[in-house]
Amino acid sequence: MKKRRVYRTHDVTSAQRALQAARAGGIPDDDLSLIARSDIELENIPEHRKDAATDFKPAALKGALGGGAAGLLAGLVAIAVPPLGLTLAGAGVTALAGAAVGGWASALVGSSIPDPVRRAFEEEIEAGRILLVVDGEDEALDRVEPAITGAGAQPLPFEQPSALS
């Protein structure tokens, strides 16, 4: 499973050096991104490097799971009440409807919440520092970390599983 690590740099040049070091160490481009204050991102960071993620996907998955479970429970309870006349297939449809509504509602909420890296390091970002976010397997991250820190980046206390990896 991929994990996410975050490194702090003080300027765009240092961030680019650290990014090059990670790439040279074998981390694919798709697993590298930069986070900075909006004025810095607009002026200095290429669009494909920006990490503007929200909690949309994780929230949608959690909502679909919770909504599906609630819909299934409601359907099973409805089966137990004979006057409603709900069949087992009806309970399945109720579960699917619950999953759809739960996923949709949670995705709406999740799209408005910044991702965990932005929440955890809001002060760093506002101070004008640039964060390098690296996703990878443990052995790849351990192998490339000396090169990243050698390029001037400082590791921050953050290591979590990458979303949907």
N, C-alpha and C positions, 0 to 999 in steps of 0.2 A: 504494500500500500504506500502511495506517495505521501510525503509529509511536506509541510510548508515551513520554511525558515525565512526570517526577515533580518536584513542588514541595514545599518544607517550610514549614509554618506553626507558630507557637508556641502557638496556642490555637484553640479551636473557633470563636470569633468571626472570627479572621483566616482560618481555613479556609473559613468560610461566605462571607466577602467575596470571596475568591479564586475560589470556586466560582461565585458570582454573576457575577463578571467574565468567567469562561470561558464561561458560558452566554450572557451578553450579547454576547460576541464571536462567537457562532454555533456553539459546540460543543454537540452534542446531549446531553441528559441521560444517555443510555445510554453515552456515552463519558467520563463523569466519575465518579470514585469517590474515597472517602476511606479512608485506612488509619491506624489509631491503636492504641495499647495497648488491650488488651481491656477494662479498666475504663473507659476513656474512650469506647470504642465503645459499650459497653452503656448508658452514661448519656446520651451527648450526640449520637450520630450515628444518623440514621434508618436503618432496615434496608436500604432500597433504595440507599443511598449507600455501604454497606460493601463493601469489596473483600476477600472472604475466599477468593480464588481459590487453587487449587493447580495443580500441573502435570499434572492429570488428562488433559485433552484432548491436549496435545502429547505426553505420554508414551504415551497409547493409540495415537495415530497413528504414532509412531516404532516402537512395538512391533508394530503390525499390519504395517507395511512390512517390518521386519526378520524377523518370523515368516513372512510370506508368501514372502519371498525364500528363507529357510531351507527352508520346506516345498516350494517349487518345486525347489530344488536337490536335496533328498532324493528328490522324485518323479522327477526326471530321472535321478538315479543309479539308482533302483529300476528304471526302464525299461531301463537298460543291462544289468541283471542278469536274463537270460532266465528262470531258475527262479522268480523272483517273479511273473512274468506281469502286471506292471502296464502299463496302457495310458496313452496320452497324457491321456485323461480322468481316469485315476487320479492322474496327476501334478498335474492341475489341482485335484482334490479335496484332495490333500496340501497344495498351496499354500494353499487356502482354510482348511484346518484349522490350518496353521501361522500364518496371519494372525489367526485367531480366538484361538488360544492366546497368541500374542505380544501382541496388543492387550489381552487380558484381564489377563495378568500385568503388563504395563507400566502399565496403568491403575491397578491395585492399588497398585503402588509409587508412581506419580505422585500419587495422591490423598493420600499421606501427606507429600509434600514441599511446603513453602510456595512460593508463587510467587516469581519472581525479585526483585520489588520488596521484598517482606518480607525476603528473604535479604540483599539488598544494603544495606538501611537498617535492619537490626535494632537497631543502637545508637540511631538517631534515634527509632525507635518506642518503645523502652524508656525513653528520656529524656523521654517525654511529648509529643513533637512529633506533629503531625498531617500526614500526607502527602496531597497532592492528586495524583491520577493522572489524566492527560489523554491520551486516545487521539484521533488525528486525522491527516489528511494534512499533509504538511510545510508547505504554504502556510497552512493554517488554524492550525497550531500557531505558526508564526512571526507570524501576524497577531494572535493572542490573547495571546501571551507578555507584551508590555508591559502589558496590562491586568491580567494575573495578578500580575506582579511589582509593579505599582503598587498592588495591593490588599494588599501586605505579604508575599506568598509569595516564597520564594527558590528558584531552580532548583537541582536537584541533578544531579550528573553521571550521568544515566541516560537513554539513548535507545535503544530497541530496537523492532523490529517488534512490533506487537500480535499476540497469539496468534490464529491462524486468521483473519486479516483479509484 
